[in-house]
Amino acid sequence: MWILILSRKASIYSTRRLTEAALARGHQVNVVDPLEFSSSVRGRASLFHRGLEVGAMTW
C-alpha cells in the first residue's frame, strides 16, 4: 500500500516514526510538504502538487 504523509519535513520525529512504522509493515511511503499543494475551483475542484493534478499522479 502507498501511504502519503503530509508533513513540513521528513526529519521531524513524529513523521520519521510514522514512516518507520509503515516501512516495517511493508508499505511504501512518501512524505510531502503540504505547502507544496495548491487548489483550483474553476468548473470543478482540483488539487495540484507542484503544478500536476493529484488525481493524475502516481506517488
PDB file of N, CA, C and O in Angstrom, chain B, residues numbered from 101:
ATOM      1  N   MET B 101       0.843  -1.174   0.000  1.00  0.00           N
ATOM      2  CA  MET B 101       0.000   0.000   0.000  1.00  0.00           C
ATOM      3  C   MET B 101       0.890   1.241   0.000  1.00  0.00           C
ATOM      4  O   MET B 101       1.921   1.291   0.671  1.00  0.00           O
ATOM      5  N   TRP B 102       0.467   2.225  -0.762  1.00  0.00           N
ATOM      6  CA  TRP B 102       1.146   3.519  -0.765  1.00  0.00           C
ATOM      7  C   TRP B 102       0.557   4.386   0.327  1.00  0.00           C
ATOM      8  O   TRP B 102      -0.663   4.465   0.471  1.00  0.00           O
ATOM      9  N   ILE B 103       1.419   5.040   1.101  1.00  0.00           N
ATOM     10  CA  ILE B 103       0.973   5.962   2.140  1.00  0.00           C
ATOM     11  C   ILE B 103       1.625   7.316   1.880  1.00  0.00           C
ATOM     12  O   ILE B 103       2.841   7.412   1.715  1.00  0.00           O
ATOM     13  N   LEU B 104       0.806   8.348   1.846  1.00  0.00           N
ATOM     14  CA  LEU B 104       1.288   9.715   1.669  1.00  0.00           C
ATOM     15  C   LEU B 104       1.154  10.431   3.005  1.00  0.00           C
ATOM     16  O   LEU B 104       0.055  10.546   3.548  1.00  0.00           O
ATOM     17  N   ILE B 105       2.275  10.912   3.533  1.00  0.00           N
ATOM     18  CA  ILE B 105       2.287  11.643   4.797  1.00  0.00           C
ATOM     19  C   ILE B 105       2.512  13.115   4.495  1.00  0.00           C
ATOM     20  O   ILE B 105       3.501  13.479   3.861  1.00  0.00           O
ATOM     21  N   LEU B 106       1.599  13.955   4.946  1.00  0.00           N
ATOM     22  CA  LEU B 106       1.742  15.399   4.783  1.00  0.00           C
ATOM     23  C   LEU B 106       2.463  15.936   6.007  1.00  0.00           C
ATOM     24  O   LEU B 106       1.941  15.875   7.120  1.00  0.00           O
ATOM     25  N   SER B 107       3.658  16.460   5.800  1.00  0.00           N
ATOM     26  CA  SER B 107       4.468  16.972   6.899  1.00  0.00           C
ATOM     27  C   SER B 107       5.437  18.004   6.355  1.00  0.00           C
ATOM     28  O   SER B 107       5.856  17.928   5.200  1.00  0.00           O
ATOM     29  N   ARG B 108       5.788  18.959   7.182  1.00  0.00           N
ATOM     30  CA  ARG B 108       6.719  20.010   6.753  1.00  0.00           C
ATOM     31  C   ARG B 108       8.110  19.465   6.464  1.00  0.00           C
ATOM     32  O   ARG B 108       8.790  19.971   5.572  1.00  0.00           O
ATOM     33  N   LYS B 109       8.555  18.435   7.206  1.00  0.00           N
ATOM     34  CA  LYS B 109       9.879  17.848   6.994  1.00  0.00           C
ATOM     35  C   LYS B 109       9.848  16.362   7.333  1.00  0.00           C
ATOM     36  O   LYS B 109       9.211  15.953   8.304  1.00  0.00           O
ATOM     37  N   ALA B 110      10.524  15.572   6.544  1.00  0.00           N
ATOM     38  CA  ALA B 110      10.607  14.134   6.806  1.00  0.00           C
ATOM     39  C   ALA B 110      11.419  13.847   8.057  1.00  0.00           C
ATOM     40  O   ALA B 110      11.289  12.772   8.643  1.00  0.00           O
ATOM     41  N   SER B 111      12.254  14.789   8.477  1.00  0.00           N
ATOM     42  CA  SER B 111      13.133  14.566   9.630  1.00  0.00           C
ATOM     43  C   SER B 111      12.465  14.855  10.975  1.00  0.00           C
ATOM     44  O   SER B 111      13.067  14.602  12.018  1.00  0.00           O
ATOM     45  N   ILE B 112      11.246  15.375  10.977  1.00  0.00           N
ATOM     46  CA  ILE B 112      10.531  15.624  12.229  1.00  0.00           C
ATOM     47  C   ILE B 112      10.288  14.276  12.904  1.00  0.00           C
ATOM     48  O   ILE B 112       9.942  13.299  12.240  1.00  0.00           O
ATOM     49  N   TYR B 113      10.470  14.224  14.221  1.00  0.00           N
ATOM     50  CA  TYR B 113      10.391  12.956  14.948  1.00  0.00           C
ATOM     51  C   TYR B 113       9.117  12.169  14.641  1.00  0.00           C
ATOM     52  O   TYR B 113       9.194  10.993  14.288  1.00  0.00           O
ATOM     53  N   SER B 114       7.959  12.794  14.769  1.00  0.00           N
ATOM     54  CA  SER B 114       6.695  12.076  14.574  1.00  0.00           C
ATOM     55  C   SER B 114       6.555  11.576  13.134  1.00  0.00           C
ATOM     56  O   SER B 114       6.043  10.480  12.907  1.00  0.00           O
ATOM     57  N   THR B 115       6.998  12.360  12.181  1.00  0.00           N
ATOM     58  CA  THR B 115       6.954  11.947  10.777  1.00  0.00           C
ATOM     59  C   THR B 115       7.897  10.774  10.543  1.00  0.00           C
ATOM     60  O   THR B 115       7.556   9.811   9.856  1.00  0.00           O
ATOM     61  N   ARG B 116       9.073  10.870  11.119  1.00  0.00           N
ATOM     62  CA  ARG B 116      10.061   9.790  10.991  1.00  0.00           C
ATOM     63  C   ARG B 116       9.521   8.489  11.575  1.00  0.00           C
ATOM     64  O   ARG B 116       9.692   7.426  10.979  1.00  0.00           O
ATOM     65  N   ARG B 117       8.874   8.565  12.731  1.00  0.00           N
ATOM     66  CA  ARG B 117       8.323   7.366  13.374  1.00  0.00           C
ATOM     67  C   ARG B 117       7.188   6.764  12.550  1.00  0.00           C
ATOM     68  O   ARG B 117       7.111   5.544  12.405  1.00  0.00           O
ATOM     69  N   LEU B 118       6.308   7.605  12.012  1.00  0.00           N
ATOM     70  CA  LEU B 118       5.235   7.108  11.146  1.00  0.00           C
ATOM     71  C   LEU B 118       5.812   6.405   9.925  1.00  0.00           C
ATOM     72  O   LEU B 118       5.348   5.334   9.534  1.00  0.00           O
ATOM     73  N   THR B 119       6.823   7.014   9.331  1.00  0.00           N
ATOM     74  CA  THR B 119       7.471   6.433   8.155  1.00  0.00           C
ATOM     75  C   THR B 119       8.104   5.094   8.495  1.00  0.00           C
ATOM     76  O   THR B 119       7.928   4.122   7.761  1.00  0.00           O
ATOM     77  N   GLU B 120       8.836   5.033   9.598  1.00  0.00           N
ATOM     78  CA  GLU B 120       9.484   3.789  10.014  1.00  0.00           C
ATOM     79  C   GLU B 120       8.461   2.684  10.257  1.00  0.00           C
ATOM     80  O   GLU B 120       8.671   1.543   9.846  1.00  0.00           O
ATOM     81  N   ALA B 121       7.358   3.017  10.923  1.00  0.00           N
ATOM     82  CA  ALA B 121       6.322   2.024  11.220  1.00  0.00           C
ATOM     83  C   ALA B 121       5.676   1.506   9.934  1.00  0.00           C
ATOM     84  O   ALA B 121       5.436   0.307   9.797  1.00  0.00           O
ATOM     85  N   ALA B 122       5.402   2.396   9.011  1.00  0.00           N
ATOM     86  CA  ALA B 122       4.790   1.979   7.741  1.00  0.00           C
ATOM     87  C   ALA B 122       5.750   1.100   6.942  1.00  0.00           C
ATOM     88  O   ALA B 122       5.339   0.081   6.388  1.00  0.00           O
ATOM     89  N   LEU B 123       7.016   1.483   6.878  1.00  0.00           N
ATOM     90  CA  LEU B 123       8.001   0.694   6.141  1.00  0.00           C
ATOM     91  C   LEU B 123       8.186  -0.686   6.777  1.00  0.00           C
ATOM     92  O   LEU B 123       8.347  -1.680   6.069  1.00  0.00           O
ATOM     93  N   ALA B 124       8.162  -0.745   8.110  1.00  0.00           N
ATOM     94  CA  ALA B 124       8.311  -2.027   8.807  1.00  0.00           C
ATOM     95  C   ALA B 124       7.163  -2.979   8.486  1.00  0.00           C
ATOM     96  O   ALA B 124       7.311  -4.196   8.593  1.00  0.00           O
ATOM     97  N   ARG B 125       6.034  -2.430   8.098  1.00  0.00           N
ATOM     98  CA  ARG B 125       4.873  -3.250   7.760  1.00  0.00           C
ATOM     99  C   ARG B 125       4.759  -3.483   6.250  1.00  0.00           C
ATOM    100  O   ARG B 125       3.755  -4.007   5.768  1.00  0.00           O
ATOM    101  N   GLY B 126       5.800  -3.087   5.512  1.00  0.00           N
ATOM    102  CA  GLY B 126       5.846  -3.373   4.080  1.00  0.00           C
ATOM    103  C   GLY B 126       5.161  -2.365   3.178  1.00  0.00           C
ATOM    104  O   GLY B 126       4.936  -2.641   1.999  1.00  0.00           O
ATOM    105  N   HIS B 127       4.825  -1.201   3.715  1.00  0.00           N
ATOM    106  CA  HIS B 127       4.177  -0.172   2.902  1.00  0.00           C
ATOM    107  C   HIS B 127       5.224   0.718   2.231  1.00  0.00           C
ATOM    108  O   HIS B 127       6.370   0.790   2.675  1.00  0.00           O
ATOM    109  N   GLN B 128       4.814   1.389   1.162  1.00  0.00           N
ATOM    110  CA  GLN B 128       5.663   2.391   0.527  1.00  0.00           C
ATOM    111  C   GLN B 128       5.189   3.757   1.002  1.00  0.00           C
ATOM    112  O   GLN B 128       3.988   4.017   1.063  1.00  0.00           O
ATOM    113  N   VAL B 129       6.137   4.628   1.337  1.00  0.00           N
ATOM    114  CA  VAL B 129       5.796   5.906   1.963  1.00  0.00           C
ATOM    115  C   VAL B 129       6.437   7.067   1.218  1.00  0.00           C
ATOM    116  O   VAL B 129       7.601   7.005   0.824  1.00  0.00           O
ATOM    117  N   ASN B 130       5.664   8.117   1.035  1.00  0.00           N
ATOM    118  CA  ASN B 130       6.181   9.395   0.549  1.00  0.00           C
ATOM    119  C   ASN B 130       5.792  10.464   1.557  1.00  0.00           C
ATOM    120  O   ASN B 130       4.666  10.480   2.053  1.00  0.00           O
ATOM    121  N   VAL B 131       6.722  11.352   1.855  1.00  0.00           N
ATOM    122  CA  VAL B 131       6.453  12.492   2.734  1.00  0.00           C
ATOM    123  C   VAL B 131       6.467  13.738   1.863  1.00  0.00           C
ATOM    124  O   VAL B 131       7.436  13.999   1.151  1.00  0.00           O
ATOM    125  N   VAL B 132       5.381  14.506   1.926  1.00  0.00           N
ATOM    126  CA  VAL B 132       5.246  15.695   1.088  1.00  0.00           C
ATOM    127  C   VAL B 132       4.864  16.875   1.961  1.00  0.00           C
ATOM    128  O   VAL B 132       4.017  16.755   2.846  1.00  0.00           O
ATOM    129  N   ASP B 133       5.488  18.012   1.713  1.00  0.00           N
ATOM    130  CA  ASP B 133       5.170  19.258   2.415  1.00  0.00           C
ATOM    131  C   ASP B 133       3.784  19.732   1.965  1.00  0.00           C
ATOM    132  O   ASP B 133       3.573  19.941   0.770  1.00  0.00           O
ATOM    133  N   PRO B 134       2.847  19.905   2.882  1.00  0.00           N
ATOM    134  CA  PRO B 134       1.503  20.335   2.484  1.00  0.00           C
ATOM    135  C   PRO B 134       1.479  21.724   1.842  1.00  0.00           C
ATOM    136  O   PRO B 134       0.525  22.062   1.141  1.00  0.00           O
ATOM    137  N   LEU B 135       2.505  22.521   2.073  1.00  0.00           N
ATOM    138  CA  LEU B 135       2.543  23.856   1.464  1.00  0.00           C
ATOM    139  C   LEU B 135       2.906  23.802  -0.017  1.00  0.00           C
ATOM    140  O   LEU B 135       2.873  24.829  -0.696  1.00  0.00           O
ATOM    141  N   GLU B 136       3.251  22.617  -0.527  1.00  0.00           N
ATOM    142  CA  GLU B 136       3.549  22.456  -1.946  1.00  0.00           C
ATOM    143  C   GLU B 136       2.289  22.188  -2.768  1.00  0.00           C
ATOM    144  O   GLU B 136       2.362  22.020  -3.986  1.00  0.00           O
ATOM    145  N   PHE B 137       1.135  22.148  -2.102  1.00  0.00           N
ATOM    146  CA  PHE B 137      -0.130  21.904  -2.783  1.00  0.00           C
ATOM    147  C   PHE B 137      -0.832  23.214  -3.087  1.00  0.00           C
ATOM    148  O   PHE B 137      -0.661  24.204  -2.377  1.00  0.00           O
ATOM    149  N   SER B 138      -1.619  23.209  -4.145  1.00  0.00           N
ATOM    150  CA  SER B 138      -2.484  24.337  -4.472  1.00  0.00           C
ATOM    151  C   SER B 138      -3.808  23.763  -4.965  1.00  0.00           C
ATOM    152  O   SER B 138      -3.903  22.576  -5.277  1.00  0.00           O
ATOM    153  N   SER B 139      -4.816  24.606  -5.032  1.00  0.00           N
ATOM    154  CA  SER B 139      -6.125  24.134  -5.481  1.00  0.00           C
ATOM    155  C   SER B 139      -6.723  25.113  -6.469  1.00  0.00           C
ATOM    156  O   SER B 139      -6.320  26.273  -6.563  1.00  0.00           O
ATOM    157  N   SER B 140      -7.696  24.606  -7.200  1.00  0.00           N
ATOM    158  CA  SER B 140      -8.423  25.419  -8.165  1.00  0.00           C
ATOM    159  C   SER B 140      -9.888  25.003  -8.108  1.00  0.00           C
ATOM    160  O   SER B 140     -10.195  23.824  -7.934  1.00  0.00           O
ATOM    161  N   VAL B 141     -10.785  25.960  -8.252  1.00  0.00           N
ATOM    162  CA  VAL B 141     -12.211  25.649  -8.249  1.00  0.00           C
ATOM    163  C   VAL B 141     -12.900  26.170  -9.511  1.00  0.00           C
ATOM    164  O   VAL B 141     -14.079  26.520  -9.476  1.00  0.00           O
ATOM    165  N   ARG B 142     -12.182  26.221 -10.601  1.00  0.00           N
ATOM    166  CA  ARG B 142     -12.765  26.644 -11.878  1.00  0.00           C
ATOM    167  C   ARG B 142     -13.499  25.456 -12.498  1.00  0.00           C
ATOM    168  O   ARG B 142     -12.871  24.505 -12.964  1.00  0.00           O
ATOM    169  N   GLY B 143     -14.814  25.514 -12.499  1.00  0.00           N
ATOM    170  CA  GLY B 143     -15.615  24.424 -13.046  1.00  0.00           C
ATOM    171  C   GLY B 143     -15.748  23.272 -12.067  1.00  0.00           C
ATOM    172  O   GLY B 143     -16.861  22.868 -11.733  1.00  0.00           O
ATOM    173  N   ARG B 144     -14.631  22.743 -11.605  1.00  0.00           N
ATOM    174  CA  ARG B 144     -14.653  21.670 -10.611  1.00  0.00           C
ATOM    175  C   ARG B 144     -13.454  21.853  -9.697  1.00  0.00           C
ATOM    176  O   ARG B 144     -12.458  22.465 -10.084  1.00  0.00           O
ATOM    177  N   ALA B 145     -13.547  21.339  -8.522  1.00  0.00           N
ATOM    178  CA  ALA B 145     -12.445  21.463  -7.561  1.00  0.00           C
ATOM    179  C   ALA B 145     -11.317  20.518  -7.960  1.00  0.00           C
ATOM    180  O   ALA B 145     -11.561  19.353  -8.277  1.00  0.00           O
ATOM    181  N   SER B 146     -10.086  21.017  -7.944  1.00  0.00           N
ATOM    182  CA  SER B 146      -8.913  20.227  -8.282  1.00  0.00           C
ATOM    183  C   SER B 146      -7.801  20.526  -7.285  1.00  0.00           C
ATOM    184  O   SER B 146      -7.693  21.639  -6.769  1.00  0.00           O
ATOM    185  N   LEU B 147      -6.985  19.527  -7.025  1.00  0.00           N
ATOM    186  CA  LEU B 147      -5.850  19.672  -6.123  1.00  0.00           C
ATOM    187  C   LEU B 147      -4.580  19.410  -6.928  1.00  0.00           C
ATOM    188  O   LEU B 147      -4.507  18.447  -7.690  1.00  0.00           O
ATOM    189  N   PHE B 148      -3.580  20.276  -6.752  1.00  0.00           N
ATOM    190  CA  PHE B 148      -2.334  20.178  -7.511  1.00  0.00           C
ATOM    191  C   PHE B 148      -1.133  20.100  -6.579  1.00  0.00           C
ATOM    192  O   PHE B 148      -1.118  20.707  -5.508  1.00  0.00           O
ATOM    193  N   HIS B 149      -0.132  19.346  -7.003  1.00  0.00           N
ATOM    194  CA  HIS B 149       1.147  19.286  -6.300  1.00  0.00           C
ATOM    195  C   HIS B 149       2.218  19.640  -7.310  1.00  0.00           C
ATOM    196  O   HIS B 149       2.441  18.917  -8.281  1.00  0.00           O
ATOM    197  N   ARG B 150       2.879  20.765  -7.069  1.00  0.00           N
ATOM    198  CA  ARG B 150       3.908  21.270  -7.984  1.00  0.00           C
ATOM    199  C   ARG B 150       3.409  21.355  -9.424  1.00  0.00           C
ATOM    200  O   ARG B 150       4.131  21.021 -10.363  1.00  0.00           O
ATOM    201  N   GLY B 151       2.173  21.804  -9.584  1.00  0.00           N
ATOM    202  CA  GLY B 151       1.611  22.035 -10.903  1.00  0.00           C
ATOM    203  C   GLY B 151       0.944  20.844 -11.555  1.00  0.00           C
ATOM    204  O   GLY B 151       0.306  21.007 -12.595  1.00  0.00           O
ATOM    205  N   LEU B 152       1.064  19.657 -10.991  1.00  0.00           N
ATOM    206  CA  LEU B 152       0.422  18.468 -11.555  1.00  0.00           C
ATOM    207  C   LEU B 152      -0.807  18.111 -10.732  1.00  0.00           C
ATOM    208  O   LEU B 152      -0.772  18.135  -9.502  1.00  0.00           O
ATOM    209  N   GLU B 153      -1.895  17.779 -11.426  1.00  0.00           N
ATOM    210  CA  GLU B 153      -3.115  17.424 -10.720  1.00  0.00           C
ATOM    211  C   GLU B 153      -2.901  16.129  -9.947  1.00  0.00           C
ATOM    212  O   GLU B 153      -2.365  15.157 -10.479  1.00  0.00           O
ATOM    213  N   VAL B 154      -3.321  16.128  -8.705  1.00  0.00           N
ATOM    214  CA  VAL B 154      -3.076  14.980  -7.824  1.00  0.00           C
ATOM    215  C   VAL B 154      -3.731  13.717  -8.354  1.00  0.00           C
ATOM    216  O   VAL B 154      -3.116  12.653  -8.275  1.00  0.00           O
ATOM    217  N   GLY B 155      -4.919  13.771  -8.878  1.00  0.00           N
ATOM    218  CA  GLY B 155      -5.589  12.593  -9.392  1.00  0.00           C
ATOM    219  C   GLY B 155      -4.847  11.920 -10.533  1.00  0.00           C
ATOM    220  O   GLY B 155      -5.038  10.727 -10.772  1.00  0.00           O
ATOM    221  N   ALA B 156      -4.014  12.652 -11.236  1.00  0.00           N
ATOM    222  CA  ALA B 156      -3.270  12.118 -12.369  1.00  0.00           C
ATOM    223  C   ALA B 156      -1.887  11.630 -11.998  1.00  0.00           C
ATOM    224  O   ALA B 156      -1.153  11.125 -12.848  1.00  0.00           O
ATOM    225  N   MET B 157      -1.524  11.778 -10.727  1.00  0.00           N
ATOM    226  CA  MET B 157      -0.159  11.449 -10.302  1.00  0.00           C
ATOM    227  C   MET B 157      -0.064  10.047  -9.732  1.00  0.00           C
ATOM    228  O   MET B 157      -1.029   9.513  -9.186  1.00  0.00           O
ATOM    229  N   THR B 158       1.107   9.465  -9.868  1.00  0.00           N
ATOM    230  CA  THR B 158       1.445   8.245  -9.140  1.00  0.00           C
ATOM    231  C   THR B 158       2.602   8.596  -8.232  1.00  0.00           C
ATOM    232  O   THR B 158       3.634   9.075  -8.702  1.00  0.00           O
ATOM    233  N   TRP B 159       2.453   8.370  -6.972  1.00  0.00           N
ATOM    234  CA  TRP B 159       3.455   8.767  -5.995  1.00  0.00           C
ATOM    235  C   TRP B 159       4.534   7.743  -5.979  1.00  0.00           C
ATOM    236  O   TRP B 159       5.496   7.871  -5.222  1.00  0.00           O
TER     237      TRP B 159
END
